[in-house]
Amino acid sequence: MANTNATTSWRAKWASANLQESLKATLVAEKICRVDRGGNYYIWNPYISQLSATVQAVVGTYAIGTHTTVDDTLTVTDEFYVSDHIYDFEKKMQHSDIFQAWAQEAAYAVSRGIDKWVLNNLCEDGTGTYTTPAGGFTTAANINGIISKLGAKFSGYADIYNGLFLVIEAADTAGFTESGMASGFSFADSALRNGFMKSYGGFDIYAVIDGTFVSATLGSTAVTNSGHRVAGVKSITTYASPRGIEYEEFPISGSTGREVVMYGYCGFKAWYQKKALIIDITIA
């Protein structure tokens, strides 16, 4: 029994560490949002109403202005889990480590689920809008125009020092590849050698699998994002994952082997005063 407990304990540590590494390496959400892994159910971000400057002839006096303060909070509302039952005969009669294989597959499933949830919330909450020309991102001739018009929406804002991002689906990359190959000199050479360009016109481009942007109910939120993509400024929204993702194993009465589960809690917030810097893109 001591060996079993020790083995389970080390396996849980390995699975947890492997998952956290996988999340940081693969999640688009990790790269474009601020991530809060503290044990907070609420995250507060109060803001004040817009201030404006008054210009007047020199008289040496001023009128006292007023402002209002509004509380804006992120609430952790959803949870993710992947669960299974690995029978003892599956573990003993396989040439590979079933627990390790399951943990790796579960890590991918959790990563995909979190990305889909965060990106759809991000797209849903952004108040900036843009509609592409017909053909969207798959038409190479559209790419430069789309990128330049998206870039113009952020001109003059101090926040863009964080960097700009554009999230597209896999099928959209064809237009970027063709456009890159047709561009001049070193940029075209790089596109011809390496394929899809991950940075274009000042935007970091992230390609997620087809079907990520949906019109559906995801957890506690209904979204209408089928045929949409999203762009914006990095690190102005917050994705909360209190204490990260957990891994647990349990013996099951009446069955051999163990029940295994990965689970965690998530919250997301596009803060009110920054929502205009998130662009909901409609594919024409």
C-alpha positions in Angstrom: 0.0 0.0 0.0 2.8 2.4 0.8 4.3 1.8 -2.7 0.9 2.5 -4.3 0.5 5.7 -2.4 4.0 6.8 -3.3 3.5 5.9 -7.0 0.2 7.8 -7.1 1.7 10.8 -5.4 4.6 11.1 -7.8 2.4 10.5 -10.8 0.0 13.3 -9.6 3.0 15.6 -9.3 4.2 14.7 -12.8 0.8 15.1 -14.3 0.2 18.5 -12.7 3.6 19.8 -13.7 3.2 18.4 -17.3 -0.2 20.1 -17.6 1.0 23.5 -16.4 3.9 23.4 -18.8 1.5 22.4 -21.6 -0.9 25.2 -20.8 1.8 27.9 -20.8 3.3 26.6 -24.1 0.1 26.0 -26.1 -2.6 28.3 -24.8 -3.3 31.4 -27.0 -5.1 32.8 -23.9 -1.8 32.7 -21.9 -0.2 34.9 -24.6 -2.8 37.6 -25.1 -4.4 38.0 -21.6 -3.1 38.7 -18.2 -3.3 35.4 -16.2 -4.3 35.4 -12.5 -3.6 32.1 -10.7 -4.3 33.4 -7.2 -7.0 31.9 -5.1 -9.4 34.7 -5.9 -13.1 34.3 -6.6 -13.5 38.0 -7.4 -10.9 40.4 -8.9 -11.7 44.1 -8.6 -10.8 46.8 -11.1 -12.6 50.0 -10.3 -12.4 52.8 -12.8 -13.4 56.5 -12.9 -15.5 58.3 -15.5 -13.7 59.9 -18.5 -11.9 63.1 -17.7 -11.6 66.0 -20.1 -9.3 69.1 -20.1 -10.7 72.6 -20.4 -8.9 75.3 -22.5 -9.5 78.9 -21.5 -7.9 82.3 -21.7 -5.4 83.0 -19.0 -7.4 84.2 -15.9 -5.7 82.2 -13.1 -8.9 80.5 -11.9 -10.6 77.1 -12.5 -13.9 75.3 -11.9 -13.7 72.1 -9.9 -14.8 69.1 -11.9 -16.4 65.9 -10.6 -16.0 62.3 -11.5 -17.7 59.0 -10.6 -16.1 55.7 -9.6 -17.5 52.5 -11.0 -16.6 49.0 -9.6 -15.8 46.5 -12.3 -15.2 42.9 -11.2 -14.2 39.6 -12.6 -16.1 36.6 -11.1 -14.9 33.0 -11.5 -18.0 31.4 -13.0 -17.0 28.2 -14.8 -15.1 25.0 -14.3 -13.4 22.6 -16.7 -12.8 18.9 -16.2 -11.7 15.8 -18.1 -12.4 12.4 -16.3 -12.0 8.8 -17.1 -11.6 5.3 -15.5 -8.4 3.4 -16.2 -8.9 -0.3 -15.4 -6.1 -2.2 -13.9 -5.9 -4.7 -16.8 -5.4 -1.7 -19.2 -2.5 -0.5 -17.1 -0.8 -4.0 -16.8 -1.4 -5.4 -20.3 -0.3 -2.4 -22.3 3.3 -1.8 -23.6 3.0 1.9 -22.9 2.2 3.8 -19.8 -1.6 4.3 -20.0 -1.6 6.9 -17.2 1.0 9.0 -18.9 -0.8 8.8 -22.3 -4.1 9.7 -20.6 -2.5 12.7 -18.9 -1.0 14.0 -22.1 -4.3 13.7 -24.0 -6.2 15.3 -21.1 -3.7 18.2 -21.0 -4.5 18.8 -24.7 -8.3 18.6 -24.2 -8.1 21.0 -21.2 -5.9 23.5 -23.3 -8.3 23.3 -26.2 -11.3 23.8 -23.9 -9.9 26.8 -22.1 -8.7 28.5 -25.3 -12.1 28.1 -27.0 -13.9 29.5 -23.9 -11.5 32.4 -23.4 -11.4 33.4 -27.1 -15.1 33.3 -27.5 -15.6 35.4 -24.4 -13.0 37.8 -25.7 -14.7 38.1 -29.1 -18.1 38.5 -27.5 -17.1 41.2 -25.1 -15.1 43.4 -27.5 -16.9 46.6 -28.5 -14.7 47.4 -31.4 -16.0 46.1 -34.7 -14.7 45.4 -38.2 -16.1 43.5 -41.3 -13.6 42.1 -43.8 -13.9 42.4 -47.5 -15.6 39.4 -49.3 -13.4 36.3 -48.9 -12.0 37.3 -45.6 -8.6 36.1 -44.6 -8.5 33.2 -47.2 -8.2 35.7 -50.0 -4.6 36.9 -50.3 -5.5 40.2 -51.9 -7.5 41.1 -48.7 -4.7 40.6 -46.2 -2.8 43.9 -46.4 -6.0 45.9 -46.4 -7.4 44.1 -43.4 -4.2 44.4 -41.4 -3.8 48.2 -42.2 -7.5 48.9 -41.3 -7.2 46.9 -38.0 -4.0 48.7 -37.2 -5.6 52.1 -37.7 -8.2 51.3 -35.0 -5.4 51.3 -32.4 -3.4 54.3 -33.5 -3.0 56.9 -30.8 -3.6 54.7 -27.9 -0.9 54.4 -25.2 -1.8 50.7 -24.5 -0.5 49.4 -27.8 3.0 49.2 -26.3 1.8 45.8 -25.0 1.7 44.5 -28.6 -1.2 43.7 -31.0 -2.7 40.3 -31.6 -4.9 38.7 -34.2 -6.5 35.3 -33.7 -7.6 33.4 -36.8 -8.6 29.8 -37.6 -6.4 27.3 -39.4 -8.2 27.7 -42.8 -7.5 31.5 -42.7 -3.7 30.9 -42.9 -3.8 30.3 -46.6 -4.3 34.0 -47.4 -1.4 35.0 -45.2 0.9 32.4 -46.7 0.0 33.5 -50.3 0.3 37.2 -49.4 3.6 36.6 -47.7 5.0 34.7 -50.7 4.1 37.6 -53.0 5.7 40.3 -50.8 9.0 41.8 -51.5 12.5 40.5 -50.9 13.4 39.0 -47.4 9.8 38.8 -46.2 8.8 36.8 -49.2 11.9 34.6 -48.9 11.0 33.9 -45.3 7.4 33.0 -46.2 8.6 30.8 -49.0 11.0 28.9 -46.7 8.9 28.8 -43.5 5.3 29.0 -44.7 2.7 30.8 -42.5 3.9 34.1 -41.1 3.3 34.4 -37.4 3.9 38.2 -37.4 2.4 40.5 -40.0 2.1 44.2 -40.1 2.7 44.7 -36.4 0.3 42.0 -35.3 1.3 38.7 -33.7 -0.9 36.1 -35.5 -2.3 33.1 -33.6 -3.9 30.3 -35.6 -6.4 28.1 -33.7 -8.1 25.0 -35.1 -11.2 25.4 -37.3 -14.4 25.6 -35.3 -13.0 27.5 -32.4 -15.2 30.5 -32.9 -18.8 29.3 -32.4 -22.4 30.4 -31.8 -23.3 28.3 -28.7 -23.5 28.2 -25.0 -20.1 27.7 -23.4 -20.4 27.1 -19.7 -22.3 30.0 -18.2 -22.0 32.2 -21.3 -24.0 32.3 -24.6 -21.8 33.5 -27.5 -22.6 34.3 -31.2 -19.2 34.1 -32.8 -19.6 31.7 -35.8 -17.9 33.4 -38.7 -16.0 35.8 -36.4 -12.4 36.3 -35.4 -10.8 38.6 -32.9 -8.0 41.2 -32.7 -6.8 43.6 -30.0 -4.1 44.8 -27.6 -2.4 42.2 -25.5 -2.6 42.1 -21.7 -5.6 44.4 -21.2 -8.0 41.5 -20.4 -7.8 39.1 -17.5 -8.2 35.3 -17.5 -8.4 33.8 -14.0 -7.4 30.3 -13.2 -7.5 30.0 -9.4 -4.7 27.6 -8.2 -4.3 26.3 -11.8 -5.5 22.9 -13.0 -5.6 20.0 -10.5 -5.1 16.2 -11.1 -6.5 13.5 -8.9 -6.9 9.7 -8.8 -9.4 7.7 -6.8 -9.9 3.9 -6.2 -13.4 2.8 -7.3 -15.4 0.4 -5.2 -16.3 -2.7 -7.3 -13.9 -1.9 -10.1 -10.2 -2.4 -10.6 -7.9 0.5 -11.5 -8.5 4.1 -10.8 -10.7 7.0 -11.6 -8.6 9.9 -12.9 -9.7 13.5 -13.4 -8.2 16.9 -14.3 -10.2 19.9 -13.3 -10.0 23.7 -12.7 -12.0 26.9 -12.4 -11.9 29.8 -14.8 -13.1 33.4 -15.1 -12.7 36.0 -17.8 -13.1 39.8 -18.0 -12.7 42.3 -20.7 -12.4 45.4 -18.5 -15.0 48.0 -19.4 -12.6 50.9 -20.0 -10.5 48.8 -22.4 -13.3 47.0 -24.4 -12.9 49.3 -27.4 -9.4 47.9 -27.9 -10.8 44.4 -28.6 -12.1 44.1 -32.1 -14.9 41.7 -33.0 -14.1 40.8 -36.7 -16.9 39.6 -38.9 -15.9 37.5 -42.0 -17.8 38.7 -45.0 
